[in-house]
Amino acid sequence: MWLTPFLLLLLPIFFCMDTWAQSTGDNSGYIPLGPVIKIINESTFDFSDVPEGKEISHKFVFVNEGGAPLVITEVMNTRTNANAEWTKAPVLPGKKGMIIIYTDTKETEGSFKRTFYIRSNAANNTCGLGYELIIKGYVNPLATPETVKE
């Protein structure tokens, strides 16, 4: 008689262990509960040679791989001659958004590198400031506007 209540207590424990064992296996179908930002292609873009005094831009496309809407609140940079535009509306799970980085090569000589930080509600920030995007290149006085990659 005492065995029946004891078995009823153990049944949920066995059920939980079975669920835990299944969840520790292959996580290929796992979708995080919160938003997760993933940049498509690359998070660093190299313009190579650019002419001096030209405004250049690059569009980064990202996807929300999480299970909740992704909201970008700010894309910041420490340079005054660089700025960004981004998808302002919440990006639903599985959907894409974009960030366009602009910078001016006026008064820039040689190599340059601009680092931008994406502030958002994403769970996978690459550093304490936010997810990181980088554009770089080389200001070449002999380069022509036709040679600039975008």
N, C-alpha and C positions, 0 to 999 in steps of 0.2 A: 504494500500500500504506500509506503514512503517512497518507493521507486518512481512512481508516476510523477509527483511534483519535481523530483530531482531531474528526470528526463526532460520535463518541460522547461526547466531552467537551462539545461545544456543545449537544447535545440537552437535557440538564438545564437549561442556562441559558435556552434558549428556552421550555421548559416553565414555569420560574419567572417569566419575564417575562410570559408569557400569564396566569398566575395573578395576578401583581401588577397587571397592567392591568385585570383583571376586578374586583379588590378595591378599586381606586381610583375606581370608578364610583359608581353609586347604592348607598347604604348603608342603604336602607330595611329590608332584611331582616337587617341586622347585629345580632347579640346579643353584648354584651360578655362576656368570660370570667368576670369577677368580678361580684359583686352590685351592682345599681344601684337606689337607692330613688327612687321618684317619688310625690309626694303627689298624690292624686286631688282635683280641684277647686282647692284653694288651700293655700298654706303660711302665709297670714295670715288670721285670722278676726276680724271686728269684731262685738262684741256690741251695739254702739250704746249705748243707755241701759240701765243696770242699777241696781237699788236698793242702797243702802248696807247692808252687813252680810250680803249673800246670797252663798252659795257657788255659783259658776257653773262649768260645764264645757263642753268642746267635744271631739268625737271627730274626729280626723284619720284618714283611711283612706289607706293607701299600697299600692303594688304593687312587687314586685321585678321590674324589667325586665332584670336581668342573667342570666348563665348559671350562677350558683352560689347556694347558700343565703345569705340575708341574716340576720345575727344582730345584734340591737340589744342592746348591753351596758348602756346607760345613757341616760336622758333627764334632763338636768340643767338647773337654773335657779338664778339667784343670789338669788332671793327666798325668804323663809321661809314666806310664806303662799301658796305655789303648789307643786303636785306633779303627778306623772304616773303613769299605768299604761300598759303597752304589751304587745304580743304578745311573750312570752318565748321561745317555740319558734322555731327557724329557719324563715324564710319562704322556701319553695321558689321557683325561677324561675317567673314568671307568676302567682304567688299573691298574695293580699292579706293585710295585717295592719292593726293599728290602734294609735293612740296617743291616750289620753284625757288632756286637760290639765284640771286643777282649780285654781281660785284663789278666794280669799275677798276680798270687797270691804270687809271690816271695816277701819276706820281708813284708808280710801282716799277721797280727795276728788278730784273732777274727772276728768280723763283718766288712763287707766292703760294700760300696755303691759308685757306679760310675754314675754320671749324665752326659748325653750327650745332646747337643743342636743341632737341625737340622735347619740350615739356608737355607731358600728356598723362593720362591715367593708365598708361601701359605698364604691365608688370615687369617687362624686360628691359629696363633702362641699362645702357652699357656703362654708365658711370653715374655718380651722384647728381650731376647736372641735368641728365636726360639722355635720350638716345642720340648718338653722334653721327653727323654727316660732314663730309670733308670735300671741298673742291680745291684743286691745286693746278698749277701750270707754270709756265715760264713766259715772262714778258720779253718778246723778241722784237727789237725795233725793225727788223727786216720782214717780220710776218705780215701777211695781208689778211683782211677780214674774211676772205674766202677759205683760208686754211683753218679757221677756228672750228673745233668740234662743239656740238651742243648736246 
